[in-house]
Amino acid sequence: MSRGRSPGLVSLLTFGVAGFLVACLSILDMFLPRPYDGVILDPDRSEIVVRALAPGSGAALAGVQPGDRIAGVGREVVRSASEVAQVLQSHNIGERVPYLLERSGTLVEVVVELGPRQLGTTSYLYACFSGFLFFFIGLYVLLQRLEESGGGPSRVFFALCTLFLLFLVCRLRPASYSWVDGVVLTTGTLSLLVLPAAFLHFFLVFPRRLKLTLVSPTEPWEGSGGRLLRGVERFVNESPNLFRVLYLLPPLFYVLTLLLGSLFAVRIRLVSGAPISSWVLMGDYLVLGLLALLGSLLRAQEGRERRQIATVFIGTVVGITPFLVFGVVLPSLLRTDRYLFWGVVPLALVPLTFAYAIVRFHFFDINVIVRKSVLYTLATAVVAGIYGLGIAASTLLFSGSSPYFPLLLALAILAIFDPLRRRLQGPVDRFFFREVYDARRAVEEVSVGVVREFSIEGLEALLATRLSEIMHLEWAALYVREGKALVSQTAPPPLPRELPARLLLVEELKRHDEPVRPGVLEPLKALESESRKVLEEFGGAGLRLFVPLRTRGQLHAVLALGPKRSEEEFGSDDLQLVRTLANQGAVALENARLLRERTRQLELEKELEIARRVQFALIPLHLPSPPGWQVAASCVPARQVGGDFYDALTDGDGGSVALVVGDVSGKSVSGAMLMVAAREVLHTAALGGASPERLLEVANQRLYSPQHRLFVALAYLLLRPRGTGLYALAGQPTPLVRRKRGRVEELPAPANRLPIGALRGVHWDLLPLSLEPGELVLVYSDGVTDARDAAGEPFGDERLKQVLAGVDGEPRVVVDEVMRAVEAFTAGGEPYDDITLVAVRWVGER
């Protein structure tokens, strides 16, 4: 088995080859010259009964009559056709042989002159022509659609055509004495049993699987009747066992009929070797197949597809109806198949109709293949004829010049023959297939434009407007994903301008990599009313294809294509064109979206840089230092902007300064905005002359918001003369104090430490502060202790105390040393949180 060929395809081809060989054997057996008496036997009788006589044969001239039973040949008693065949093989052509006949209860002896066997009649030749016409059309369709999966229309069609071949060539041949006759007739009978099921199977899956609707999804069917109808509907529409039942029923019916006849001693009426009941069942199958084809015709939407099905429907009805009349109805009524040939004659219209549909309407998506193959062959023939004339003329003119001239001329022709033939392909395409040629050039143009276009608006114009012009569509619309919806700027009325991303239709399209026809999405109508409404809107506008534009499983857009102005169906070339542009468009849309996001990111970074400058413009570079005090501070945001801040609420007049260190909830832009709000609230309260306790309460009232849950962690430090002061904590860590001789300890913590804005009606206590000359207080935000190394370990309180204990100097030195220690600990990693430090030192009065 060749690579890429499924076992089912190999089995189907094997069946086709076997059927072809058996048909050839039947024809060969019919026309081989052998000793023959001209008797045509009745295949429906187990006895050797004469059914007809070949005109001008020895039996006809000897007086043998239809209905005679042959009892002996050549003085030998015969009981079966095979015994007659053995006796005749012992005689020669032209020899006179006595026959013993039983006629009307009496024995009659006649002498028959054996002639050459020529059973092939004009009617049989026509049946052979029709059978092989079926076979070769089915084989051509199969070879053009090898990529189709098992159970597809092309494979079923080939099996159907092979069965027609066996039926017409093997079943309708005149019966003779040859051993081949038994094999061929048995094969024809078996094909007769399977042929109706294959006929019905094909029209159930052509052009796509026909769906039976017994119960409307909108009607509430209850009870056993509704369940039964739904069960039948599911079995017909979804179960793979349906076709097994269709194929098994005729053979089982045939076997049961013969078995019942033998058990009850009832003579079964046979027509061409099969019970009349099997012919009736065959008629039922053929009628159901025509009804299925009619259902497909009524449901077809596209102009080209409707014409395809209509053509096949008319040809099939005209070809099958006489067969039903002369091959089923009349044999059932008259108990004879003498008129069967008149039912077989119109059968040739069926393959001829399929052939016409293939050439005229691109049936089975076989469109340019036939015409191009023929034209390329003709072009090659023309070139070969020109070269032949050139060779003949050169030989006549230069035949005596050199003995090597013909060889050199042949080599020169071989060198230029193939290039010239290939150069002809372009003009042939432009002249005979101008539409395809222009479409290919336009696709190349659009492909280049898609690669160079980086705006979504430009891509929408290329993929919708330009594609509509190339394919001569009535409309095309591109729905590009924007947030929670797919939005289109090219959708014509009455199509929707937006498709919600949560729509079941969109979720289904997200799963497909190939263009999707509307019929595939029909089940969604019963699952979601909104999807049904959207599909009906598109269906009303004549939608032909949904084309998802996806990359790496992400849906970027959906391209909706309307009908062609010529009403032609989308063929394989059209689908390939759409797939190519969809793949390129999906990549281009992804690049455009990434470029737009990058542009927005750069704009945001620029805006954040401006916000950072504004924020740091609000944070003072130097804090005021009252007499006897040294002050230093630092604020480093985790991102470009942050939520930490420090500030002085008084200017130092009177020898006192109030310092605050704040840490608002949130980081980046949200934290910066809240930081500005908190700073303004504190400054407003301080300018109003509020006491420290009142200042904190006013700030709490202004910032408290139950809906947003925003709060500010604040440390308040009031520096007074003589090394004294007050402090309050509202959510900030307890400040550290470095005493003399490097001893570090925490200041006493107030009883209430809730952040500002956390709860309504909170009161904060202020605790006294007293320092000796040289002692230092460090106020810090939790970004210092929460800073983490690569392993995720926090910097912690102990490390901070160790750093503070190991440095002795001015506040600026202390702040810088703590910052260096934190940076060394995090090894330059991304900051975990904003870091703010304020160090104050009492140096004494001078």
C-alpha positions in Angstrom: 0.0 0.0 0.0 1.4 3.4 -1.0 2.0 6.0 1.6 -1.0 8.2 2.3 -3.5 5.6 0.9 -6.1 4.4 3.4 -7.0 0.7 3.6 -10.5 1.6 2.6 -9.3 3.2 -0.6 -7.1 0.2 -1.5 -10.1 -2.1 -0.9 -12.3 0.0 -3.0 -9.8 0.1 -5.9 -9.4 -3.7 -5.5 -13.1 -4.1 -5.8 -13.2 -1.9 -8.9 -10.4 -3.8 -10.6 -12.0 -7.1 -9.8 -15.3 -5.9 -11.2 -13.7 -4.7 -14.3 -11.9 -8.0 -14.9 -15.1 -10.0 -14.4 -16.9 -7.7 -16.9 -14.1 -8.2 -19.4 -14.3 -12.0 -18.8 -18.1 -11.9 -19.5 -17.5 -10.1 -22.8 -14.7 -12.3 -23.8 -16.8 -15.4 -23.1 -19.7 -14.0 -25.1 -17.6 -13.5 -28.3 -15.2 -16.4 -28.3 -15.9 -18.8 -31.2 -17.1 -22.1 -29.8 -19.5 -24.8 -30.9 -22.9 -23.4 -30.2 -26.4 -24.4 -31.0 -28.1 -21.0 -30.7 -30.1 -21.9 -27.6 -30.6 -19.1 -25.0 -31.6 -20.7 -21.7 -34.0 -19.4 -19.1 -31.9 -18.4 -16.1 -35.0 -18.5 -13.8 -35.5 -22.3 -14.3 -33.4 -25.0 -12.7 -34.1 -27.2 -15.7 -32.6 -26.8 -19.2 -35.5 -24.8 -20.7 -35.2 -22.9 -23.9 -36.0 -19.3 -23.4 -35.2 -17.9 -26.9 -33.2 -18.8 -30.0 -30.5 -16.9 -31.8 -31.8 -15.9 -35.2 -30.3 -18.0 -38.0 -28.7 -20.5 -35.6 -28.7 -24.3 -36.0 -31.4 -24.8 -33.3 -33.7 -22.3 -34.9 -33.3 -23.9 -38.3 -33.8 -27.4 -36.7 -37.2 -26.4 -35.3 -36.3 -26.0 -31.6 -39.0 -23.8 -30.0 -39.0 -21.6 -26.9 -40.3 -23.6 -23.9 -38.7 -26.9 -25.0 -36.8 -28.7 -22.3 -33.6 -30.3 -23.5 -33.4 -33.9 -22.3 -30.4 -35.2 -24.3 -27.7 -34.0 -26.6 -25.6 -36.3 -28.9 -27.4 -39.5 -27.6 -26.4 -38.6 -24.0 -28.9 -37.7 -21.3 -28.2 -34.2 -19.8 -29.6 -32.8 -16.6 -27.9 -29.4 -16.3 -26.4 -26.7 -18.4 -22.8 -27.7 -17.4 -23.5 -31.2 -18.8 -24.7 -29.7 -22.1 -21.5 -27.6 -22.2 -19.3 -30.7 -21.7 -21.1 -32.6 -24.5 -20.8 -29.6 -26.9 -17.1 -29.3 -26.2 -16.6 -32.8 -27.6 -18.1 -31.7 -31.0 -16.8 -29.3 -33.7 -18.3 -26.3 -35.4 -20.3 -27.5 -38.4 -21.0 -30.9 -37.0 -24.7 -32.1 -36.9 -25.8 -33.3 -33.4 -29.1 -35.0 -32.5 -31.1 -33.3 -29.7 -33.8 -34.9 -27.6 -36.5 -32.4 -26.6 -39.5 -32.6 -24.3 -42.3 -30.5 -25.8 -45.9 -30.5 -24.3 -45.3 -33.8 -22.6 -43.9 -35.6 -25.6 -40.3 -36.3 -26.7 -39.1 -34.9 -30.0 -35.8 -35.5 -31.7 -34.2 -32.9 -34.0 -30.8 -32.6 -35.6 -29.0 -29.3 -34.9 -26.0 -28.1 -36.9 -23.5 -26.5 -34.5 -22.3 -23.1 -35.5 -19.8 -20.6 -34.0 -20.9 -19.2 -30.7 -21.9 -15.5 -31.1 -24.1 -14.6 -28.2 -23.2 -10.9 -28.2 -26.2 -9.0 -29.6 -26.7 -5.4 -30.3 -28.7 -4.9 -27.1 -26.0 -6.6 -25.1 -23.3 -4.4 -26.7 -25.3 -1.4 -25.7 -25.5 -2.7 -22.1 -21.8 -3.2 -22.1 -21.2 0.3 -23.4 -23.4 1.8 -20.7 -21.7 -0.3 -18.0 -18.2 0.7 -18.9 -19.4 4.3 -19.3 -20.5 4.1 -15.7 -17.2 2.6 -14.6 -14.8 4.9 -16.2 -16.7 8.0 -15.1 -16.7 6.7 -11.5 -13.0 5.9 -11.8 -12.2 9.3 -13.1 -14.1 11.0 -10.2 -12.3 8.8 -7.6 -8.8 9.5 -9.0 -9.5 13.2 -8.9 -10.7 13.0 -5.3 -8.2 10.6 -3.7 -7.8 13.0 -0.7 -11.4 12.6 0.2 -12.0 10.6 3.5 -13.7 7.2 3.6 -17.4 7.3 3.0 -17.2 10.4 0.9 -19.5 10.9 -2.1 -16.7 10.2 -4.7 -15.9 6.8 -3.2 -19.6 5.8 -2.9 -20.1 7.0 -6.5 -17.2 4.8 -7.7 -18.7 1.8 -5.9 -22.1 2.6 -7.4 -20.6 2.8 -10.9 -18.8 -0.5 -10.5 -22.0 -2.2 -9.4 -23.8 -0.8 -12.5 -21.0 -2.2 -14.6 -21.5 -5.7 -13.1 -25.2 -5.5 -13.4 -25.3 -4.4 -17.0 -22.5 -6.5 -18.3 -22.9 -9.7 -16.1 -26.6 -9.8 -15.3 -28.1 -8.8 -18.6 -26.1 -11.2 -20.8 -27.9 -14.1 -22.5 -27.5 -17.3 -20.6 -25.3 -20.0 -22.2 -23.7 -23.4 -21.3 -20.2 -22.1 -20.5 -18.8 -22.5 -16.9 -18.0 -18.8 -17.1 -21.7 -18.2 -17.5 -22.4 -19.4 -13.9 -19.7 -17.3 -12.4 -20.6 -14.2 -14.3 -24.4 -14.5 -13.7 -23.9 -15.1 -10.0 -21.7 -12.0 -9.8 -24.4 -10.0 -11.7 -27.1 -11.3 -9.3 -25.0 -10.2 -6.3 -24.4 -6.8 -7.8 -28.2 -6.5 -8.3 -28.7 -7.1 -4.6 -26.1 -4.4 -3.5 -26.8 -1.9 -6.3 -29.9 -0.3 -4.9 -28.3 0.2 -1.4 -25.3 1.9 -3.1 -27.7 4.1 -5.1 -29.5 5.2 -2.0 -26.3 5.6 0.0 -24.8 7.9 -2.6 -27.7 10.3 -2.8 -27.9 10.3 1.0 -24.3 11.8 1.2 -24.3 13.8 -2.0 -23.4 16.7 -2.1 -23.3 16.4 1.7 -25.0 14.2 4.4 -28.7 14.6 4.1 -30.3 15.4 7.5 -33.8 14.1 8.2 -36.0 16.3 10.4 -39.0 14.4 12.1 -39.3 16.5 15.2 -38.9 20.3 15.2 -36.5 21.5 18.0 -39.0 24.2 18.9 -41.9 21.8 19.4 -42.2 20.1 22.8 -42.7 16.5 21.9 -43.4 14.3 24.9 -44.2 10.7 25.4 -43.1 7.5 23.7 -44.1 8.8 20.2 -41.7 11.8 20.5 -38.9 9.7 21.9 -39.4 7.2 19.0 -39.3 9.9 16.4 -36.2 11.5 18.0 -34.5 8.0 18.1 -35.3 7.4 14.4 -34.0 10.9 13.6 -30.7 10.4 15.5 -30.3 6.9 13.8 -30.7 8.3 10.3 -28.7 11.5 10.8 -25.9 10.3 13.1 -25.6 6.6 13.4 -22.9 4.8 11.2 -25.1 1.7 11.3 -27.6 3.2 8.9 -25.6 2.3 5.9 -24.8 -1.2 7.2 -28.5 -1.8 7.5 -29.2 -0.5 4.0 -26.6 -2.9 2.5 -27.5 -5.9 4.6 -31.3 -5.7 4.0 -31.5 -6.8 0.3 -29.2 -9.9 0.7 -31.1 -10.9 3.8 -34.4 -10.4 2.1 -33.2 -12.5 -0.9 -32.0 -15.3 1.3 -35.2 -15.3 3.5 -37.4 -15.4 0.4 -35.6 -18.4 -1.0 -35.5 -20.1 2.4 -39.2 -19.6 3.0 -40.0 -20.9 -0.5 -38.0 -24.1 0.1 -39.5 -24.7 3.6 -43.1 -24.3 2.5 -42.6 -25.8 -1.0 -43.7 -22.5 -2.7 -42.4 -21.7 -6.1 -40.7 -18.3 -6.0 -41.2 -16.1 -9.0 -37.8 -15.2 -10.5 -36.9 -12.4 -12.8 -33.4 -12.5 -14.2 -32.3 -14.9 -11.5 -33.7 -12.9 -8.5 -37.0 -13.2 -6.7 -39.6 -10.6 -7.7 -39.6 -9.4 -4.1 -36.0 -8.4 -4.5 -36.9 -6.4 -7.5 -39.7 -4.7 -5.6 -37.2 -3.8 -2.8 -34.8 -2.5 -5.4 -37.5 -0.3 -6.8 -38.2 1.1 -3.3 -34.5 1.8 -2.8 -34.3 3.6 -6.2 -37.4 5.7 -5.3 -35.9 6.7 -1.9 -32.7 7.6 -3.6 -34.5 9.9 -6.0 -36.4 11.5 -3.1 -33.1 12.1 -1.2 -31.7 13.7 -4.3 -34.8 15.9 -4.6 -34.4 16.9 -0.9 -30.8 18.0 -1.6 -32.0 20.0 -4.6 -34.6 21.8 -2.5 -32.1 22.6 0.2 -29.3 23.8 -2.1 -28.6 27.5 -1.9 -25.7 28.3 -4.2 -26.5 28.9 -7.9 -23.8 26.5 -9.2 -24.6 23.8 -6.7 -28.3 24.1 -7.5 -27.6 23.7 -11.2 -25.3 20.7 -10.5 -28.0 18.9 -8.5 -30.8 19.8 -10.9 -28.8 18.5 -13.9 -28.0 15.2 -12.1 -31.6 15.0 -10.8 -33.2 15.3 -14.2 -30.8 12.8 -15.8 -31.2 10.3 -13.0 -35.0 10.6 -13.1 -35.1 10.2 -16.8 -32.7 7.2 -16.7 -34.1 5.4 -13.7 -37.9 5.9 -14.2 -38.1 3.6 -17.4 -36.0 1.1 -15.5 -38.5 1.1 -12.6 -41.3 0.6 -15.1 -39.8 -2.0 -17.4 -37.5 -3.7 -14.9 -39.7 -3.7 -11.8 -43.3 -3.0 -12.4 -43.9 -4.9 -15.6 -42.0 -8.0 -14.5 -44.0 -8.0 -11.3 -47.3 -7.9 -13.3 -46.4 -9.9 -16.4 -44.0 -12.4 -14.8 -41.5 -11.8 -17.6 -38.4 -9.6 -18.2 -38.7 -9.5 -21.9 -39.1 -5.7 -21.8 -36.2 -5.2 -19.4 -33.9 -4.0 -22.2 -36.2 -1.0 -22.8 -35.6 -0.1 -19.2 -31.9 -0.4 -19.6 -31.6 1.8 -22.7 -32.2 5.1 -20.8 -29.8 4.2 -18.0 -26.9 5.6 -20.1 -28.4 9.0 -19.4 -27.2 8.7 -15.8 -23.5 8.5 -16.4 -23.8 11.0 -19.4 -25.5 13.4 -17.0 -22.8 13.1 -14.5 -20.2 13.6 -17.2 -22.0 16.8 -18.4 -22.2 18.1 -14.8 -18.5 17.5 -14.3 -17.5 19.4 -17.5 -20.2 22.1 -17.4 -20.7 22.8 -13.7 -17.5 21.5 -12.1 -19.2 18.6 -10.5 -17.4 17.0 -7.5 -15.2 20.2 -7.6 -13.6 18.9 -10.8 -13.4 22.1 -12.8 -10.4 23.2 -14.8 -8.7 19.8 -14.6 -10.4 18.3 -17.7 -10.2 21.4 -19.9 -6.6 22.1 -18.9 -5.5 18.6 -19.5 -7.1 18.5 -22.9 -5.7 21.9 -23.9 -2.2 21.2 -22.7 -2.3 17.9 -24.6 -3.4 19.7 -27.7 -0.7 22.3 -27.2 1.9 19.5 -26.9 0.5 17.8 -30.0 0.8 21.1 -32.0 4.4 21.6 -30.9 5.2 17.9 -31.7 3.6 18.3 -35.1 5.6 21.5 -35.8 8.8 19.6 -34.8 7.8 16.7 -37.0 7.3 18.9 -40.0 10.6 20.6 -39.2 12.4 17.2 -39.1 10.8 16.1 -42.3 11.7 19.3 -44.1 15.2 19.3 -42.8 15.7 15.7 -43.8 14.5 16.4 -47.4 16.7 19.5 -47.7 19.9 18.3 -46.0 19.7 14.6 -46.3 22.9 14.3 -48.2 25.0 16.9 -46.3 26.2 14.7 -43.5 25.4 11.2 -42.1 25.4 12.8 -38.6 22.9 15.5 -39.4 19.7 13.6 -38.4 21.2 12.7 -35.0 22.3 16.3 -34.3 18.9 17.6 -35.5 17.1 15.1 -33.1 19.3 16.2 -30.2 18.6 19.8 -30.9 14.8 19.2 -31.0 14.9 17.3 -27.7 16.8 20.2 -26.1 14.2 22.8 -27.1 11.0 20.8 -27.2 10.1 20.8 -23.5 11.0 24.5 -22.9 8.9 25.6 -25.8 6.0 23.4 -24.6 6.3 25.0 -21.1 6.3 28.5 -22.6 3.0 27.7 -24.2 1.4 27.1 -20.9 1.3 30.8 -20.0 -0.5 31.9 -23.2 -2.9 29.0 -22.9 -3.8 30.1 -19.4 -4.2 33.7 -20.4 -6.3 33.0 -23.4 -8.5 30.1 -22.3 -8.5 30.6 -18.5 -8.3 34.4 -18.3 -10.4 34.5 -15.1 -8.2 32.0 -13.3 -5.1 33.7 -14.6 -6.2 37.2 -13.5 -7.3 35.8 -10.1 -3.9 34.3 -9.6 -2.1 37.6 -10.4 -4.5 39.5 -8.2 -3.8 37.1 -5.3 -0.1 37.7 -5.7 -0.8 41.4 -5.6 -2.9 41.1 -2.4 -0.3 38.8 -0.8 2.4 41.4 -1.3 0.0 44.1 0.1 -0.9 42.0 3.1 2.7 41.4 4.0 3.5 45.2 3.7 0.4 46.4 5.5 0.6 47.0 9.2 -2.7 48.7 10.0 -5.8 46.8 10.8 -7.9 49.2 8.7 -5.7 48.6 5.7 -5.8 44.9 6.1 -9.6 45.0 6.3 -9.7 46.8 3.0 -7.4 44.3 1.4 -9.0 41.1 2.7 -12.6 42.2 2.2 -12.9 44.8 -0.5 -10.1 43.6 -2.7 -11.0 39.9 -2.3 -14.6 40.8 -3.3 -13.3 42.4 -6.5 -11.0 39.5 -7.3 -13.6 36.7 -6.9 -16.5 38.9 -8.2 -18.5 38.5 -5.1 -21.6 40.4 -4.2 -20.2 41.3 -0.8 -17.4 40.3 1.7 -17.1 41.4 5.3 -14.2 41.0 7.7 -15.0 40.9 11.4 -11.9 41.8 13.4 -11.7 40.9 17.1 -11.8 44.0 19.3 -12.1 43.2 23.0 -15.2 41.2 23.6 -16.6 41.5 20.1 -15.8 41.0 16.5 -16.3 44.3 14.7 -16.6 44.9 10.9 -16.3 48.2 9.0 -17.2 46.5 5.7 -20.3 44.5 6.5 -23.2 45.7 4.2 -26.7 46.1 5.6 -28.6 44.1 6.9 -25.6 42.2 8.2 -24.7 42.8 11.9 -21.7 45.2 12.5 -20.6 43.3 15.6 -20.5 39.6 16.7 -20.2 39.0 20.4 -17.1 36.9 21.1 -19.1 34.7 23.6 -21.5 33.7 20.7 -21.6 30.0 20.2 -21.1 30.6 16.4 -17.8 32.4 17.1 -16.7 29.6 19.5 -17.4 27.0 16.8 -15.5 29.0 14.1 -12.6 29.2 16.5 -12.2 25.4 16.2 -11.9 25.4 12.4 -8.8 25.9 10.3 -10.5 25.7 7.0 -13.4 27.7 5.3 -16.7 26.6 6.7 -19.9 26.4 4.7 -23.2 27.6 6.4 -24.7 24.1 6.2 -22.0 22.8 8.7 -23.2 25.4 11.2 -26.9 24.5 11.0 -27.0 22.5 14.3 -26.1 25.7 16.2 -29.5 27.1 15.4 -31.1 24.6 17.8 -28.5 25.2 20.5 -28.5 29.0 20.8 -31.2 31.5 19.7 -28.7 34.4 19.2 -26.6 32.2 16.9 -29.7 31.2 15.0 -30.6 34.9 14.5 -27.1 35.7 13.3 -27.0 32.7 10.9 -30.4 33.7 9.5 -29.2 37.2 8.9 -26.2 35.9 7.0 -28.3 33.3 5.2 -30.7 36.0 4.1 -27.8 37.9 2.6 -26.6 34.8 0.7 -23.6 33.8 2.8 -21.5 31.2 1.2 -18.4 30.8 3.4 -17.1 31.7 6.9 -13.3 31.8 6.9 -11.7 31.9 10.3 -8.3 33.7 10.5 -6.4 32.0 13.2 -2.8 31.7 14.4 -1.6 29.4 17.2 -5.2 28.6 18.2 -6.2 32.3 18.6 -9.0 33.7 16.5 -8.1 37.1 15.1 -10.9 37.7 12.7 -13.7 36.0 10.7 -14.1 36.6 6.9 -17.7 36.2 5.6 -18.1 35.8 1.9 -21.3 36.3 -0.1 -22.3 34.7 -3.4 -20.6 35.2 -6.7 -22.2 37.5 -9.1 -22.2 34.6 -11.6 -24.0 32.4 -9.1 -21.2 29.9 -9.4 -20.3 27.6 -6.6 -17.0 28.1 -4.7 -14.8 25.5 -6.3 -11.5 23.9 -5.2 -9.5 26.8 -6.8 -11.6 29.3 -5.0 -11.2 27.6 -1.6 -7.4 27.3 -2.1 -7.3 31.0 -2.9 -9.3 31.9 0.2 -7.2 29.6 2.4 -4.0 31.2 1.1 -5.2 34.7 1.8 -6.7 33.7 5.2 -3.4 32.3 6.4 -1.5 35.4 5.2 -4.2 37.7 6.6 -4.1 35.9 10.0 -0.4 36.4 10.3 -0.7 40.0 9.2 -3.5 40.8 11.6 -1.4 39.3 14.4 1.5 41.5 13.5 -0.7 44.5 13.2 -2.2 43.9 16.6 1.2 43.4 18.1 2.5 46.6 16.5 -0.6 48.5 17.8 -0.1 47.1 21.3 3.6 48.0 21.2 2.7 51.5 20.0 0.2 51.8 22.8 2.8 50.5 25.3 5.3 53.1 24.1 2.7 55.8 24.5 1.8 54.5 27.9 5.5 54.4 28.9 5.9 58.0 27.7 2.8 59.0 29.7 4.1 57.2 32.8 7.4 59.0 32.4 5.5 62.3 32.5 3.5 61.1 35.5 6.8 60.1 37.2 8.2 63.6 36.7 5.0 65.2 38.0 5.0 62.9 41.0 8.6 63.5 41.9 8.0 67.2 41.4 5.4 66.9 44.2 7.9 65.1 46.5 10.4 67.6 47.9 14.1 66.9 47.2 15.1 68.3 50.6 13.1 68.3 53.8 13.3 71.3 56.2 15.5 70.7 59.3 14.6 72.5 62.5 17.4 73.8 64.7 19.5 70.9 66.1 18.1 68.4 63.7 19.4 66.7 60.6 17.0 65.2 58.1 17.4 63.1 54.9 14.9 61.1 52.8 14.7 58.9 49.8 11.8 57.5 47.8 12.2 54.8 45.0 9.1 53.5 43.3 8.8 49.8 42.3 7.6 50.9 38.9 7.8 54.2 36.9 5.4 55.7 39.3 4.4 54.5 42.8 2.3 55.0 45.9 4.9 55.9 48.5 5.7 59.5 49.4 7.2 61.7 52.1 6.6 65.3 52.8 6.8 68.1 55.4 3.5 69.7 56.5 5.1 72.8 58.2 7.9 75.0 57.1 9.8 74.9 60.3 8.8 78.3 61.7 8.7 78.2 65.5 11.3 75.5 65.6 8.9 72.6 64.8 8.5 70.5 61.7 5.9 67.8 61.0 7.1 65.0 58.7 4.9 62.3 57.1 5.8 59.0 55.3 2.9 57.6 53.4 2.3 54.3 51.6 -1.0 54.1 49.7 -2.8 50.9 48.6 -1.9 49.9 45.1 1.1 50.5 42.8 1.9 52.2 39.6 -0.7 54.7 38.2 -3.5 53.9 40.7 -1.1 54.2 43.6 0.3 57.5 42.3 -3.2 59.0 41.9 -4.1 58.0 45.5 -0.8 59.4 46.7 -1.6 62.8 45.2 -5.0 62.8 46.8 -3.6 61.8 50.2 -0.9 64.4 50.0 -3.4 67.2 49.2 -5.7 66.1 52.0 -2.9 66.3 54.5 -1.7 69.6 53.3 -5.2 71.1 53.4 -5.7 69.9 57.0 -2.3 71.2 58.0 -2.9 74.6 56.5 -6.2 74.8 58.4 -4.2 74.7 61.6 -5.5 71.3 62.8 -3.7 69.6 65.6 -1.9 66.4 64.9 -4.8 64.3 66.3 -7.3 66.3 64.3 -5.2 66.2 61.2 -5.3 62.4 61.1 -9.0 62.3 61.8 -9.8 64.8 59.0 -7.6 62.8 56.6 -9.4 59.6 57.6 -12.8 61.2 56.9 -11.8 62.5 53.5 -10.2 59.3 52.3 -12.7 56.8 53.7 -14.6 55.1 50.9 -16.5 51.8 51.5 -17.0 51.2 47.8 -13.3 51.4 46.7 -11.6 50.2 49.9 -8.7 52.7 49.4 -6.4 53.5 52.4 -3.1 55.0 53.2 -0.5 53.7 55.7 1.0 56.8 57.3 3.7 57.6 59.8 3.5 61.1 61.4 6.6 62.5 63.1 6.6 66.0 64.8 10.2 67.3 65.5 10.5 69.8 68.3 13.4 71.7 69.9 15.7 70.0 72.5 15.5 66.6 70.8 11.8 66.0 71.6 8.8 65.3 69.5 5.7 63.3 68.9 4.9 60.4 66.5 1.8 58.5 65.4 1.6 55.3 63.3 -1.4 54.5 61.0 -0.4 51.2 59.3 3.3 51.9 58.9 6.1 49.8 60.4 7.4 50.9 63.8 10.3 53.3 63.3 13.8 52.2 64.5 16.0 54.4 66.8 19.8 54.1 66.8 21.0 54.9 70.3 24.5 55.6 71.4 27.1 52.9 71.0 25.2 51.4 68.0 22.3 50.0 69.9 19.2 49.7 67.7 15.6 49.4 69.1 12.1 49.9 68.0 10.1 52.9 69.3 7.1 51.9 71.4 4.1 51.1 69.2 0.8 53.0 69.7 -2.4 51.0 70.7 -4.2 52.0 67.4 -2.3 51.5 64.2 -5.1 51.3 61.6 -4.3 52.8 58.2 -6.0 56.1 57.2 -9.3 55.4 55.4 -9.7 51.8 56.6 -12.5 52.5 59.1 -14.8 55.4 59.9 -14.5 57.2 63.2 -11.0 56.0 64.3 -8.8 58.0 66.8 -5.0 57.8 66.7 -2.7 58.3 69.8 0.5 60.4 69.6 3.5 59.1 71.6 6.4 61.3 72.8 9.8 61.1 71.3 13.1 62.0 73.1 16.6 61.7 71.7 20.1 62.3 73.0 22.6 64.1 70.8 23.8 61.8 68.1 20.8 59.4 68.2 18.9 58.8 65.0 15.4 57.7 64.1 14.7 55.8 60.9 11.1 55.9 59.5 10.6 53.5 56.6 7.9 51.8 54.5 7.3 48.1 54.3 9.0 48.0 50.9 12.3 47.8 52.7 11.7 44.7 54.8 9.6 43.1 52.0 12.3 43.3 49.4 13.1 39.8 48.2 16.1 38.0 46.8 16.1 35.6 43.9 15.0 32.7 46.2 12.1 34.8 47.4 13.4 35.4 50.9 12.5 38.8 52.4 15.1 41.3 53.6 13.4 41.4 57.0 13.6 43.5 60.2 16.7 41.9 61.5 18.8 42.7 58.5 17.6 46.3 58.6 18.6 46.5 62.3 22.0 45.1 61.5 22.6 47.6 58.7 21.4 50.5 60.9 23.6 49.3 63.8 26.7 49.2 61.5 26.5 52.7 60.2 27.2 55.8 62.2 26.9 59.2 60.5 24.6 61.8 59.2 21.1 60.8 58.1 22.1 61.0 54.4 24.8 58.4 55.0 22.4 56.2 56.8 19.7 56.4 54.1 22.2 55.7 51.3 23.7 52.7 53.2 20.3 51.1 53.7 19.5 51.5 50.1 22.8 49.9 49.0 22.2 47.0 51.3 18.7 46.4 49.9 20.0 46.6 46.3 22.8 44.2 47.1 20.3 41.8 48.7 17.9 41.8 45.7 20.8 41.5 43.3 19.3 44.1 41.0 16.0 42.2 40.7 12.7 43.8 40.1 11.6 45.7 43.2 8.8 44.0 45.2 7.3 47.3 46.5 8.0 51.0 46.7 10.7 51.9 49.1 10.7 55.1 51.2 13.2 56.1 53.9 13.2 59.2 56.2 16.1 59.5 58.7 16.2 62.3 61.4 19.1 62.9 63.9 19.3 65.1 66.9 22.7 66.8 67.0 22.0 69.2 69.9 21.6 72.9 70.2 24.5 75.1 69.1 
